[in-house]
Amino acid sequence: MRPFGKSVIAAAMTLVSPALADDRSDVTAVLRQYQSAIERLDAASATPLFATDARIFEQGGDEGTWTTYLTHHLKPELAEFSRFTFSNYAVDVDVAIFGDLAVASERYRYDIVLKKDGAQLSRLGVATSVLKRTPQGWRILQHHSSSRKPPEPGKP
């Protein structure tokens, strides 16, 4: 390749890379806002983060649209908790951007305290989200999460 060609490619990459970095940052921010809403036990405040046609999948089940999931599952569930805390939270830094779609994965631990008896539950969780770029910013189009009990201390 002639030196001129290399210069043009290098210049183009510097123009695209900041935009891609901004997209990754924006996608990560949406997922962190959702995490924050859950920790505040206020899932309804996450509604603007979801596309109107968003689908939710959890623990091997199709929970339906965001509105259905919020009304019939998440909101009643969060009402039973006095605390919900994420730890070891990480969004995959290699968020894949495909034009106006993004795919991101999350890994985390969460700890829940039940209102009725103060019982504490811990889980290791993962989630995959597909987000789409809209005029209002990135919105979650599909969200799939699952969790399991963490291993007991001293056991693999």
C-alpha positions in Angstrom: 0.0 0.0 0.0 1.3 3.4 -0.9 2.1 5.8 2.1 -0.9 8.0 1.0 -3.3 5.1 1.4 -2.0 4.3 4.9 -2.5 7.9 5.9 -6.0 8.0 4.7 -6.9 4.8 6.5 -5.2 6.0 9.7 -7.1 9.3 9.6 -10.4 7.6 9.0 -9.8 5.3 12.0 -9.2 8.3 14.2 -12.5 9.9 13.1 -14.5 6.7 13.7 -12.9 5.5 17.0 -14.0 8.4 19.2 -17.6 7.9 18.0 -17.4 4.1 18.7 -15.9 4.9 22.2 -18.8 7.2 22.8 -21.3 4.6 21.8 -19.7 2.0 24.1 -19.8 4.5 26.9 -23.4 5.4 26.2 -24.5 1.7 26.1 -22.7 1.1 29.3 -24.3 4.1 30.9 -27.8 2.8 30.0 -27.1 -0.6 31.6 -25.7 1.0 34.7 -28.8 3.2 35.0 -30.9 0.0 34.9 -28.7 -1.5 37.6 -29.1 1.7 39.7 -32.9 1.6 39.4 -33.0 -2.0 40.6 -30.7 -1.1 43.6 -33.1 1.7 44.5 -36.0 -0.8 44.2 -37.5 1.5 41.7 -37.8 -0.5 38.5 -40.4 1.9 37.1 -37.8 4.6 36.8 -36.0 2.3 34.3 -38.9 2.5 31.8 -37.3 5.2 29.7 -34.2 2.9 29.2 -36.3 0.4 27.3 -37.6 0.5 23.7 -41.4 0.4 23.5 -41.1 -3.1 21.8 -38.5 -4.5 24.2 -38.6 -8.2 25.2 -37.4 -9.6 28.5 -36.2 -13.1 29.1 -35.2 -14.3 32.6 -34.3 -17.7 34.0 -35.3 -19.6 30.9 -38.6 -17.9 30.5 -40.1 -15.4 28.1 -41.4 -12.6 30.4 -42.9 -10.6 27.5 -42.6 -6.9 27.0 -41.0 -4.5 29.4 -44.4 -3.3 30.5 -45.6 -6.8 31.2 -42.4 -7.8 33.0 -42.5 -4.6 35.1 -46.1 -4.9 36.1 -46.4 -8.6 36.6 -42.9 -9.7 37.8 -40.3 -7.1 38.6 -42.3 -4.5 40.5 -44.1 -7.0 42.8 -40.8 -8.8 43.3 -38.9 -5.7 44.3 -41.7 -4.8 46.7 -40.7 -7.8 48.8 -37.1 -6.7 49.2 -35.7 -4.2 51.7 -32.4 -4.1 49.9 -30.9 -5.2 46.6 -27.2 -4.6 46.1 -25.0 -5.4 43.1 -21.3 -6.1 43.5 -18.5 -7.3 41.2 -20.5 -5.6 38.5 -18.8 -5.5 35.1 -20.2 -4.6 31.6 -18.2 -6.3 28.9 -15.8 -3.6 27.7 -16.0 -5.1 24.2 -19.5 -4.0 23.6 -20.2 -4.8 20.0 -21.7 -2.0 17.9 -23.4 -2.9 14.7 -24.6 0.3 13.2 -27.7 1.2 15.3 -27.6 -2.0 17.4 -25.3 -2.9 20.3 -24.8 -6.2 22.1 -23.4 -6.1 25.7 -22.9 -8.7 28.4 -22.8 -8.1 32.1 -21.5 -10.2 35.0 -22.3 -9.5 38.6 -23.2 -10.7 42.1 -26.3 -9.5 43.8 -27.5 -9.7 47.4 -31.1 -9.3 48.5 -32.6 -8.8 51.9 -36.2 -9.8 52.3 -38.6 -7.5 54.1 -40.7 -10.2 55.8 -37.9 -11.9 57.8 -34.6 -10.2 56.9 -33.4 -13.3 55.1 -30.4 -12.7 52.8 -30.1 -14.2 49.4 -27.0 -14.1 47.2 -26.7 -14.9 43.5 -24.2 -14.8 40.7 -25.8 -13.4 37.6 -25.1 -12.7 33.9 -27.1 -10.8 31.4 -27.0 -10.1 27.7 -28.7 -7.0 26.3 -29.4 -5.9 22.7 -29.8 -2.1 22.5 -30.8 0.0 19.6 -29.9 3.6 18.8 -33.0 5.9 18.8 -33.4 9.6 18.5 -33.6 9.7 22.3 -30.4 7.7 22.7 -29.6 4.0 23.2 -32.6 1.9 24.4 -32.7 -1.8 25.6 -34.5 -3.8 22.9 -34.0 -7.2 24.4 -32.6 -8.3 27.8 -31.9 -11.8 29.0 -30.6 -12.5 32.5 -30.0 -15.6 34.6 -28.5 -16.3 38.0 -27.4 -19.1 40.3 -26.4 -19.6 43.9 -22.7 -18.9 44.4 -20.5 -21.8 45.5 -20.2 -22.3 49.2 -16.9 -21.0 50.6 -14.2 -23.6 50.1 -16.1 -25.4 47.4 -15.5 -25.1 43.7 
